[in-house]
Amino acid sequence: MKTSVQPPKWAIDFLEWFCPDRLFECVLGDLLEQFENELELYGERKARRRFVWNVVRFFRPGIILRNKFKLKIINTIMLLSYFKIAIRNIRKRKLYSFINAFGLSIGIAFCILIYLFIQDEQSFDQFHVNKARIFRVEEKSYDRWSEDKEYPYRHSAYLQTGLMQVLKDDLPEVEMGTRYNSGGRGVFRYGEKVFTEKLTYVDADFFKMFSFPLLQGDAEKVFKDKYEAVITPAIAEKYFGDEDPIGKAVEIDVNGVATYTVTGVIQEAPANSSFSFEVLISQENRMFYERNINQWGNYSTPTFVQLTEGADMKQFSANLDKVIEKYIAEDLEEWRENSNLPDDVKLLELQYSNLSDIHLNTKVSWQKTSDPQYSLILGGIAILILIIACINYISLALTTSTARRTEVGIRKAAGAKKGQLIYQFGFESIVLALISMIIGLGLVVVFLPSFNEFTNKGITLGGASISGLLAVSFAVTLLIGLLAGSYPAFFLSSFRPVQVLKGGFTSKLNAVFTKPLVVLQFALSAFLIISSVIMYRQMQYITAKDLGYNKDQVLAIPTQTGYSKEGNKMVERFRNYAAQEPSVISVTGTNSSFNQGWSRSGYEINGEQKLAYVYVADPYYVPTLELTLVEGRNFDPNLASDSSALIVNEALVRDMGWENPLQEHLNWREDSTGLGPKIIGVVKDYHFLSLENEIEPLLMTMNTKDAGFQTTMLVKIDHGNIPESIDKVRSLWNELAPDKPFDYTFIDEDVAKQYASYKRWMNIMGLSTAFAILISCFGLFGLAGINAMNRTKEIGIRKVLGAELMSIFVLLNKQYVWLALIAFTLAAPLSWYVMDQWLADFKFSIAMGWELFVVSMVAGLLVALATVSYHAIKTALANPAETLKYE
């Protein structure tokens, strides 16, 4: 029976795609016969559905593997032929080949850089021979001051100074141990050479546990004496030049001048080390070492231990519990009683992390940590870039496919199998990908320094890592070649020779499949655009936010006097010296500047534990930083009672629940009795911590006996000629302290360093977005080419009938506007979710209003229109006499 009802054409095309050529006609005939029978039995709709189902049933390995996927031995001659054809086609279509290779090379280069980044993150501390046996001991304690009840525990690497010796004495699993304190600075003097250097305090086992080569000296004997120093080659060169540094006597001024003997030269720590140092001296030289060694309430010292071979880790954990029980059980019991905590809440325990894990452990604060999520995000971005590049390749390959239909027809007529054509086109794709890989590797070499600057890394190419890099590059390239070339290869090989050679083949390409790809491609780009805009706005918000004080033109100058009364005297003398210098506006002293340390004190008020940040200040502190006094007054140097008085911030007033703070006293020293110092002023809340933190209770005092000495001067200078003002401050310093080096930083730069990692990630996102947009534009360019080519004749007819240039331009471009809108609709929710998670790290952040998404969408649309307008304008301006001949 003949009928006009036909089965779905796409199902027939699908059958032809996967079915072996020799079986296709037979299978299709049987299916059509069955379709006609079922049409009479069930009607049109059900018959069509059953036809699709029957086609799907044939899609199975037994059929597929007999088809074009069957591997054949490709001889060398055939490969050479494929290679020649590939090179010939690449040269013949220079523009599209260039665009494709450029897009793929950028994608490959970006993936390689991300691979290097992740590899560097994973390589931290892996070079230590005994890394598997070295552990950082940590404390996990109940945080009774935390308001977030979901996270009542805090983790810290700062432990009791005397703990290391206890671990070595009491725990049989501990073979060696060392404490590690970094960050202090001291004046280093040798002859006429005087500079400030970074000091690191360690123990003798440090040189045995860690694999930092001791270039000079004996690791078994170093630090036998308290006054020994081990320096890096850079320090040795700086002070001793060509002289042998071993045995040289140097003066180090930290908490007083002492003479040290250089007994070792240690190789600098590599960039992928959790440790960094310049001058190593004994822990016994730390300030208050003798006092702290027996204080179990003093938490200031990171401790590392090396366990014996085959140590039982469960027993090690159990023994750590025994240490807690033995030494601080009474204190914990008192703590529990004061806190009214239930018995099942564990107040404190000692834990440990393997050395290899500490870099990616953000739970415990450390000098070099990295959030492992960033590696995942970067890896995800690299995959996005690759997908975009592959989609771009497919679109452009389809754009050029009509030009090769005659070639396909002739090859098929000459006997070429469909599988052979697939191999040929796939081979071309891989050749182009290999060329892109070579270009990509060149881009990596060129841009690696900039990438290091963006990511604050010290990645280098070479050594053992180069083989892994090449292997990954080759694997990625093959993957791209196969992914990007598979669809065009199948598409091109499906042309029917009879139609092509008879000229019945239409030049209109079915670009239906490319549109979803372009939507996906543009959605990925839109995700990056929206994310970048939000990150930029957040960083702009942080930069421009009123922090509650004036940080401009304020120098932070270390007094270089250590922790002593000399610091107070130095500040006073400098203020007097600078009184006649008009470029110096004001001078004040404090125990620590912004982002350069802080002091926090806990105390008990009416049975409740409180906590406040403590800053040493003087009468010039508030006016120098232009803090706002909302109640009371500033310190008065003429009032003796003010030497112990307090100025507090609004957060402390709220925390205490005071209604009239100027009538209150605060006994903030836990070991003192009585009412405590009187409150004489309240300053408006200001952000002395980064914007990641809430503004917490703070108090200022002039009492250096209880709060610490003035170790830093804050000098506000005239904003007119800043370099000249700094030179004058330097001259004043050299007159006052000619034997001490002059170091300074601007506090606005110190504050900006708090957000360096976020700014770095903003740059990475910006760079990724630029890459993604660039590659996406290539894809849109290809799609626009397909559309313009398909509608050439239509446009010619419209122009003959009087269509205006603008109406043709709109006609050709409106579909891209729709594609972009669909892409933004898909990308916006994902971007909102990811950015909401990112902004959660900030206590003060922007609101993700609709305007951010609109701005991102408009920017994306403009980029898309600028990309596709070339084809639209070219087609619209074409001569109808020529375009009507098309097809």
N, C-alpha and C positions, 0 to 999 in steps of 0.2 A: 504494500500500500504506500502510495506516495503522499506525503503530507508536507505542509509548509512549516510545521513545528520542528525545530532543530534542537539538539542538545546544546548545553553551554559551550561556547567556542573556547573559553579559557580552559575548560577541562580537556578539550581535544588538544590544545596547545601544550598543556601540562603533560599529557600522555606522550605527545611527540617528543617532548624534551627529555623524558627519562627512559622512554621505551627504546630498545634496540631497533635500529633501522630495519633490520630484516624481519622484525616481528610487528612493526607498527601497523602496516596496512592490514595484516591478518587480525590483529587484536581489535583495531578500530572497526573493522567490518563486523566482527562478532558483537561488539558493543552496540553498534548502530542497529543491528538486527534485533538485539534484545530490547533496545530503546523503543523501536517501533511496536514490538509486541506489548511492552508495558504501557505504551501510550494508549493502546486500545483498552487495556485492562484497568489502568489506574487514573488515566487522565494526564494532562500536560505537566502540572506542577510536580506530582509524585514521580512521574517518569524521569523528569530532569534531575530530581534529587537522587533517584536510584542510579542514574547514569554517572553522576559525580561520585557516588559511593563506590560504584564498580571500578571507576578509574583509580580511586584512592586505593582500592584493594590490590591493584597491580603494582602500586608503589612499594616494593619490597626488595630486599637485597638480592633475592634470587633473580629478579628481573634486571635490577639496576646494574649489578656487577657483570652482567653479560653485555652491558652497553658500553657507552663511551668512557666509563670510569675504569674499564679493564685496562690494567697497565700493560704496556708493550715495551719491548726493548727498543730503545731509540738509539740507533747507531750514531757514530761520530759524524758521518756525512750529513745525516739529517739535522743534528744539532748545529753543525756549521751553517747549514742552509737556513735554519731558523734564526741563527745569530745574524747572518747577513741581511735577512729580510727585516729583522728587528732594527738593525742599525739604519738600513735604508729608509724605513718608515719614520724612524725618529728624525732623520735628517730631512726627509721630505716635508714633514709637518713641524717645522722648527718652533713656531709660536706655541702650539699646544704642547709639544714635547718640553719646551722650556717651562711653561706654566706648570705642567705636571711634575717635572723633576724638581722645580723650585718648591712647590707645595710639599712634596714628599720629603725632600731634603730637610726642610724646616721641621717637619714632624719627626723625622728620624733624629735630627740634632737635639730637639727638645727631649725626646725619650732618652737619649744617651746621657744628657745632662742630669735628668731626673734619676737615672740609674746610678750615676756617679754620686749624686747627693745621698740617695738611700744607702748606697754601699758605704759611704763615709759615716753615715749615722750608725750603721750596724758595726762598723769597725772600731768604734771607741773602746780603748783599753784592751784590744785583742792582742796586742803585741807583747804583753807581759807573759813571761814563760810560766809563771805560777798562777795565772789568772783564775784557774778553776779552784784554787785553794785559798784565794784571798777574798775576804768578806768585809763589808762595812757594817759595823754594829750600829743599830738604830734604836730609838726609843719610840714606843707607841704609848701615849698617855691620854687619859680622859681629859678633855679640855673643858674645864668647868666654866670658862669665860665665854664659850661659844654660844651665840644666840641661835645658831642653826642646829636644831636638835637632831637633824638627820645625819649630821657629821660631827658627833661629839668628840671624836678622837683626833689628835694631831700627831703627826709623824715628824721626827727630828733626827738629824745626824749629829747634833751637838749634845755631847754627853759630859759626864763628870770627868774632871781632869785625871783623877786617880783611878778611873775604871780600867785603863789598859793594864796596869800592873796587877790589879786584882784578877783580871782574866788570865793573865800569864801564870799567876801563882795558883789559882784555884781550879782552872779548867784544863784537864789533861789533853783536850783536843787542840789547844792553842799552842802552836809552835813558836810563832813570833808575833810581834805587834808594834804598831807605831801610831802616834797621834799626828794630826796634820792640821795646822792652822795657817791659813793664807790670807793675804789682804793687807797686812800691816806694812807700814813703810818706815824707813829709818834713814838717817843721814850716814852715808858711807864715805869714808875719807881715807885716801892714801896719798901722802905727800901733799901736793897742791891741788890734787883732784878731789873735788867734793861734789857729790850728787845725792839725790834722794833715790833709794832703790826699794824695790818690793822685797819684803822679808817673809820667809816661810819657815814655820817652826815644826820640826819633825824630831823623831827619835832615831837612834843608830840603826835599828832594824829596817828603816825605810830603804836604805841602800842595798839591803839583802833581799827584801820582799819584791820590790818593783824592778822592772827591767829597763831602768834608765842607766845606760852605760856610764860608769865612772871612768872618765878619760884619763884622769890622773888621781893618784891616791889609792888607798887600800880600803875596800868596802868593809873588811873585817875590823879595821882599826879606827875608822873615822868616828868622830864624836866621843872618843874616850875621855876627852876633856870638855868641860862645859863651854869654854870660849874657843870653839873652833867654827870655821865657816867653810861651806862648800859652795862654789860659784859656777855659773855657766861660762862657756867659752866667750860669749859676748861681753860679760862683765870682766872676764880676765883680760880681754883685748882692750876694753875701755880704760882700765886702770893701770894695767901692767905692760901693755904693748907686747914687745917681743920678750920681755922678761919671763922667767919661770915663776908662776904665781905661788907654787907650793912652798910653804914655810914663811910667806910674807906676812907681816903684821899690819893689820888695818884697824881703823877705829870705826866702830858702828855706834851711832848715837840713837838709842831708843830707850827711853826711860833712864837716861844717863849714859855718859860716854864710857865705853869699855873697849879694850884691845882684844881683837880676835886674831887667830892664826888660820890662814887658808890651808886646809889639809886635803882638799879635793876639788877637782873640776868635773862637773857632771854635764852630760849632754842635755841640751834643751829638750823639754817635753815636746813631742810632735803635736800637730794640730788636732789629731784625733785622740788626745789624752784628756782625761778628766782632771788632771793636775797641771798646774803651771807654776813656774818658779824662776827666780833670778838668783837670790841669795838664800841658802839654807843654813839655819842655825838651830841650836838645840832648844827643845821645848822648855828646858829649865830656865831659859832666859826670858820667857814670857812674863808679862806684868802680873804680879800677884800669884806667881806660880806656887810659892811655898804655902801661901794661904789657901789657895784653891785645891791643892793636892788632897786635902783631907775633908773638903766640903762636899757632901753628897747633894746639896741643894744648888750647886753651881753647874750650869749646863753651858759649856762653851767650847768643848773640844771634840772634833770628829776623831773616831778611833777605827783603825783597820787591824784585822788579825789575819794571820796565815795559819790555816789548820794543818794538822799532820796528814800524811798520806792515808787515804781510806778512812778518814774520821767519820764517826757515826753522827749524822746531822741531827737525828732525833735526840740523841743523847746530848749533843751540843745545845739544842734548844732547851732541853730539860735543865741542863746545868746553868744556862742563863737565868732561868726562873729561880734557881737556887741562889744565885748572886743577889737577885732582888730581895729574896726572902731573908738572906743573911745580913744585908747591909742597910736596907731602908724599910724594913717591914714596919718598924715603929712609926716612922714618918707617914707611911701610907695609911696606917690605922688612924692616926690623928687627922689626916686629910679626909678620910672617909667620914669620920665623926663630924667634922666641920661642914662637910658638903651635904650631909644627910642623904648620901647615895645608897641605893640598895646593895645588898651583899653580892649580888650576881654581876655587878658592874666591875670589870677589871680596871683598876686605876692605872696601872703602869706595867709594861712588860718590855723586855729587850728582844729585838728582832735582828735580822741581818739581811743584807742583799749581797749577791755575788758582785764582784768588781765589774764584770761584763754587763751588768744590768743597770748600773747606777745612772748612766747617761740618759737613758730613756725612762727613768723613774721620776716623774714630775711630782709625785706625792711627797717626796722628801726634798726640801730645798737644798740646792747645791750650786756651785759656781758655774758649772757647765751642764745644764740639763736641756733636754729637748723633748717636746711633746711628740710621741710617736704618731699621733693623729696627723701631724703635718706631713709625715712621710706618706701616709695613706692618701691625704688630699693631693699631694703632688703626683703620686702615682696615678690617682684618678684623673687628674688634669692631663697627664701624659697620654692616658688611654683616650680621653676625649679628643685630644689633638690628633691622635692617630686615626680615630674613627672619622673625624672631619676630613683628614687628608685622603683617606680611602674613598669616602663618598665623593670628594672632589675629583678624584681620579676617574671614578665610574662615570660621573656626569660628563666629563670632558671626553672620555673614550666614546661615549654614545654620541656626542656631538660630531665626532669625526667618522662615525661608522658608515654613513651613507657613501662617503667617498671610497669606501672599500667594498661596496656591495658587488661591483663588477669583478674585483679580484676574487671574492668568495665564490661567485658564480662560475668563473672560469676554472678555479681549483676543483670545485665539486664536479663540474662537467668533465674534467680531466681524470676524475676518479678518486679525488681526495675524500677520505672519510670525515665524518663530523668530528670524531675524536681527534684526528690529526690536526684539524683546524683549531680545536680547543687547545691542543698542545702548543700550536704555533702562537696563538694570541696570548696564551698564558706565559709562554716563554718571553714574548715581547714585554709583558708586564714586569716579569722578574728582572729582565735586562735593565729596564728603565729604573726599577727599584734599586738595583745595584749601583747604577750611575748616581742615583739620589743618595745612596749610602756614602759614596765617596765624597760627594759635595757636603753631606751632613757631617762627616768626620772633620772635614775642613772647617765647617762652621763651628764645631765644638772647640777646635784648637784656637780659633780666632776669638770666640766669645767666652771661653772658660774664665779668663781674668775678670770680666764683667759679672759673670755668674757667681764667681767667688765673692765679689764685692756685694752683690745682691743678697747672697745667702750667708754672708759672714763665715765663709769656709776657706780652707786652704788646700783645695783639691788640686792635685797635680797628675799629669799623665805620665805613665812610665812604670817600670818595675813589674812585679808579678801581676798587678791589676790590669795591665794592658791586654794580656791574653783573654782575660774574662770579658773585658770591654769589647774586644773584637768579636768574640763568640756571641755576646748579646746583640751586638750591632748586626751581625750576619743573620742571626735568628729572627730579629725584628724585621730585617729587610725581606727575608723570605716570606714571613708572615704577611707583611704588607703587600708584597707582590702577588701572593695567592689570593688574599682577601680582595684587593682592589681589582685584580685582573679577572677574577672568576666570572662575574656577571657579564662584563663586556665580551669575554671569550665565548660564553654560551650564547649570548645575544647575536654576535656577529656570525657564529657558525650555524645559526638557525635559518639564515636566508635561503630561500629556495632558488636553485639555479635556473629553472625554467622561467620563472617570473622575472628574475634579474636580467637574463640574457635576452628575453623577448622585449625588454623595456617596460614590462608591466608593473615593475616594482615602484611603489610610490616612495618619494623621497621623504614623506612625512614619517617621522619616527614616533613610536609609541613611548612617550616620556612619562606615562602614568607612574611607572615604578620609580622614576627619579624624583618626583615631587615629594613623596613621603621621606625619601632620603634627604632631600634638601631641607624639608621641615625639621627633621631630626638634627641635621647639621646646623641649621640656624638656631634651633632651640638650645643646643649645646653652647653656641656662641652667646646667645642671649643670657644663658645662665651665668657665664663668665662676665658679661657686660654688667648685669645687675649687681653681681657680687662685688665687682670692682668699684662701681659707683658707691655702693653702701660702705665699703671699706674706706674709700677716699673721704666720704662725708664724715665717717667716724674719726678718722685721723685729723681731719680739718676741725672737727668739734673739739678734740682734745687740745690741739695746738692753740685754738683761739679761745678756749674756755677761760673765764676769769677764775684763777686759782685762789683768789682772796689775798694775794700779796703781789708786790712788784718785783719780778725776778730780773728785770732788765738792768744791764750795766752793773751787776753786782759780782765781784770777784770772791771766790772762796780760796783762801790762802792758808795752808797748814802752817802752824807756828813752829814746827820742827823741834818741839821741846819735849816730845813724849807726853806721858801722863804725869804732869807735875805742875807745881805752882808757877813754874817759869812761863807756862803758857799764858796765865792771867797777866803776868808782868809784861810779857811781850806785847799783848794786845794793848795794854795801857800805854806803854812807851810808844808804840807805833801810832796810836791815836794822837798823842801829843806831838810827835814828829810831823804828822800829816795835817795838823791844825792850820798851818800856814800855807798849805798847798791847795790852791783853788780847784784843781781838777779832782781832788778827793772830797766827796760830799759828806760821807760819814763812815765811821768804822765801828764795828761791834764784834764781840767775841761769843763763841758758842762751843759746845762740846762736839757737835757734829752738824755738818751742812746737809742740804737736801741730797738724797740718793748717795750719801757717803756714811751711812751707818745711823743708828739710833739707839736710844736707851729706853727701856720699858720697865716699869716697876709695878709689882703687885702688892696690894695691901688689903687689910680687912677692915671694913666699916660696919659696925653693928652686926657682926657675925656673917656679913656677906663679903665675898671676895670681889675686889675691884682691880682694874688694870688701867694704867695710863702711861702715855709716852711722856718722857721727861726731857726737857731741853734746858741747858744752862743758858741764861740770857743776862743782859745788862741793860741799863737804861736806854741804850742806843739800838737795841735789837728791834723793838716795835717800830720806831720811825725809819730805820734803815730799810726794812722790808715793807714799810707802809701798811702794816697791819691795822685793822680797824678796831678800836676799843669801843665796845657797845655799852660797857658799864665800868665805873670806877676809873682808875688812873694807871699811868705807867710807873715803873720803878723810879724812885727818887734817890739819887746818889747821896743826897744830904740827910736822908733819914736812915739812921742806923737800924731801925726796926725792919726796913725793907730788905735787909740782907737775907732774911729767912722767909719773907713774904712770897705769895704765889700769885701769878696771873694764869688764869685757866681759859680754856675755850668753851664755846657754847655746848659742845658735845659732852664735856665733863659735867657741866651744870645739869644737863638733861639726865645724864647717867646717875647723878647723885639725887636728882629730884628736888633741887633747891629752888625755892621761890625768890629768895633774896640772897644771892650768893655773896654779896659784900658783907654780910653779917656772919658768914660761915668760916670755919677753920677746916683744914684737911690734914689729918695725920697720915701722910702718904708713906712714911718709913715704917715698915711693919714691926721693926724691932724697937720703936720708940713708944713713949707713953704720953698721955695728956691730949689736949685739943689739937695740937699741931699748928703749923703756920696759918696766918690769916690770909684770906683771899682779898686782894686789893684791886683786882681788875679782871674783866672778862673780854677776851678778844673774839671778834666774829670768826666763825669757823673758816679755816683756810686749808687747802689741800697740801699738807706737809708730806703725805704719802701719795703714791700714784693714784690715778683715777680708777684703778682696778679695785681699790679699797674704799670702804666707807670712811668718812671723817670720824676718827675715834677720839676718845678723851685725851687731852693733852694739858700738861702744866709746865709753866716756866718758873725758874727760880734763879736767884743770884747766888744761892748757897753752893759753892763749888765743893765744899767738903762732902756734902751728901750726894750731889748730882754729877760730879765730875768736873774736871778742869776745862778751861777754854783751850781747846786744841786747834781751833779754826777761827780765822778772822774773816768776817764778811765786809768787804770794802766796796762801797758804792762810789762809782766814778762818774765824771761828767760825760754826757752822751755826745758831746761835740766831736772831739778828735780822740777816738778810743785808743788807737795805737800809741799816741803821744801820752795819754793819761796812764796807760799801762807802763810805759817807760819811766814815767815819774814815780809811780808806785814802786817799780823795781829799784830805782835810785834810792828812794827812802829806805827800802828793805836793806839794800847793800850797805847803807850808812849805819843802819841800826844793828844788823846781824851779818857782818861780812863773812863770817865763818859758816853760814848756813845757806843752802841753795834756795833760790826763789822759785817756788812752784805755784801755779794758780790754775783755776778753771773758772769759767763763767757758770753761775748756777742755772741759767736758762738752758745751757748745754747739758748740764748734769741732769736736769729735769727731763730734757728730751731723750736722754739715754734710757729712761725708764720705759720708753715706748719703742725702743729701737727694733725689738723683735717684731712688733706689730707693723711698724713701718716697712721692715724688710719683707714681710709677707704681703703687704699692700703692693710693693714693687713687683714681687713675683707674680701676684695675681694680675697686675697691670700688663706685665710682659706676656703672660700666658694668654690674656685676652687679646692682646695685639696680634699674637701668632694665630690664634683661633679665627679672629675676624679676617685677617689677611688670607688665610687658606679658604675660609668660607666664601670670601668674595670670589675666589677663583671658581668655586663650585657654582655660585650664582651666575658667574660670567658664562660658564658652559651651558647652564640651563637656559639662559637668555638667548644663547646662540641657537639652541634647538628650537625654541619657540619662534624666534624671528625667522628661521629657515622654513619651518612648517607653514608659516602664515605669509610667506613672501607674495604668493599669487593673490591671496585675499587682500593684502594691503594694496597691491597694484590696482585691483578692481575698485576698492574703496576710494583710492585717489582719483581714478577716472570719473567716479561718480561724485566727486567734489568734497571728499573728506578733508578736514583741516589737519594740519600737522600736529596740533596739540591733541586733537581727538585720537589720532593714531598713536601718539605717544602714551596717552592714558590707557588706550586699549591694550597696548603691549605690556604695560607695566602694572596694571591693576592686580593681576594674579599674584605678583610678588608681594604686593602689600598684604594680600590675604595670607599668603604663605608666612610672611613675617609675623602677622598678628596671631596666627595659629601657633607659631613657634613660641612667641612671648607668652601666650596663654598657658602653654605647657611648661615653660621654664620658670615663670613667676612663682608658683607655689613651692617648687624645689628650692629656688634661690631664697625665698623667704624663710624656709625651714633651716637651711644651712647657715644663713646669716644670723638668724635668731640664736642659734647655738653659739656662734662666734661672739656675738654682742653680749652674751650672758657672762663672759669673762670680765666685763667691765661693770662696775657699780654705777658708773655714769656713762650713759650712751645715748645715741640718737634714737628717735622713734622712726621705725620704717614706714613712713607715710606713703600714700599712693603716688605722691609727686615723684618719689625716687624711681618708681617703676615706670611712670610715664616718661620721665627724662631718659631713662635707659631705652625704652621702646622707641622714642622719637630718634634717638641717636642711632639705634640699630636700623630703623627704617631709612634714615638718610644715607647711611652707608650702603644699604642694599640698593636703593634707587640710584645712587651714584655709580654702583657697579654695573647694573643692568642697562643703564641709559645709553651706553655706547651702541648696543645692538638695536635698541628701539629707535634711536636717532638715525642710525645708518639705514635701517629698513624704511623708516618714514621718509627719508630724503631720496630713496632710490627712484630711478626713472621708471614709470609704469610701463613704458615700451619694452624695457628689459625684463621687469619682474613678471609681466604677463606671459613671457615665454617660458617661465620656470616650470618645472615638472614636465 
